[in-house]
Amino acid sequence: MILAGNPGRSKTHLAIGLGTAACLKDMRVLSADVPNLVTGLKEAMSRSEVTACKRKFADSGLVIVDGLGYVSFDKEGNEILFEPAFQPERHRLDDRDYEPGVR
């Protein structure tokens, strides 16, 4: 989930509420701000700990990344943050999931 918008529109407040609700439902929640996340991903890559880092994302039911609009980062940081390896896997749905009236 991505919350985007102008400053002062309660995105962080909403993210905290959603994260808390997910925790109360026994979901694993990973929360980070963009600068710390990019730094952590760079360090994981430099130490060849990408698999452990990917597992951390995969094991989370909800990943909250805050502050995307408030920071600029270098090309490497951009590539790491939006690297498909760190994005959730997309599972192909059965064809019947697309048929009208079939539940």
C-alpha positions, 0 to 999 in steps of 0.5 A: 500500500502506498499513501501519497499526498501533500504534507499534513494530510495524515498519511503517517497517522493513517499508516500508524492506525493501519499498522496497529490494526494489523498487529491486533490481528496478529499480522507481522508488520514491518515499518520503516522510513525511507532514509533508514530503509534505503540505508539498511538495504544498501548495507544488506547488499554490501554484506551479501545479506539480500536473502535475509532482507528479502525474507524479512519483507516476505514474512511481513503481512504489511510493509509500511514505508513512510516519508517517501515524498520528503527525501531525495536519494541517489540513483543507487538508493532509488534502484534498491528501493524499487528493485523488484527483488524487494517488492512483494511477490505477485501470485497468479490467480486461477482463471476462475477468479476472473469469471463473473459470478464465480466465488 
